C-alpha cells in the first residue's frame, strides 16, 4: 500500500473531482461529494482543513471506494 502524503482538504476535493466526483453541497467547512455509478451512488464528506490527518484521509478514501494509489496519481 502506498504511503499517503499530507494534503489539504481543497487538494483532496480536486483529486476526487478528477476521479469523477462532483460537489453536491457544502455546509460550513465540510464538502459532500458524490459519484453516480451503475452499482449505485458513492458519497463522501471532506473537511476543508489546511491539512488532513492521514487517518482522516484514509477514511475518506474508504467512503469513496478509491484506492490510495488512484488518489495519489490524481493529486
N, C-alpha and C positions, 0 to 999 in steps of 0.2 A: 504494500500500500504506500503510495507516495506521501511524503510529508507535506502537510498543508502549511502554507505560509500565512502570516497575519495579513488580513485585508480589512479595509473599511467596509461599512455597510453599503455605501454607494457603489464601491467596486464589486461587491458581491451581487448587487442588483444588476449591474451592467453585464456581468458574466452570465447570470441566469437568463437575462433577456437575449443574449446571443444563443442560448440553448433553446429558445422558443417560448420562454415565459413572457407574460405581459402583466403590467401593473393593473390590478383590479381596483384597489383603493389604498388610501393611506390615512392613518389616524395617529396624530402626534408623530412620534419618531419611528413608527413601525409601518412597513410597506407589505401589503399582501400581494403575492404573485400567483398566477395560475397558468397552467398549460393544459390544453384540451387534447386528449389522445383517444384512440378508438376504445381503449380499455376503461376510460373514464377520466374525470378531472384530477389533476395533480396540483396541489397548492402548497405554498409555504409562506412563512412570515419572516421578514428580515428586519432587524432593528437597525436604524441608521446611526450607529455609533461610529466614533472615529476609528476604533479598532475592535474587531470582533474576536472574542476568545476562540481558541481552536476548538474547544468542545461545543461552543455555540454554533460555529460554522459547520462542524461535523453533523450536528442535529438538523441544521437547515438542509444540508445535502441529503440526509436520510429522508426528510419530509418530501423533498423534491425528487427523490429517486434518481439522483445524479451521483456518479462515482467521483471520488476526489480527483482522479486523473482527468476525467472530462472537464471538471471545473477548472483545474489548473491550466489546461490547454486553452480555455476560453477567457482567461484573465486578460 
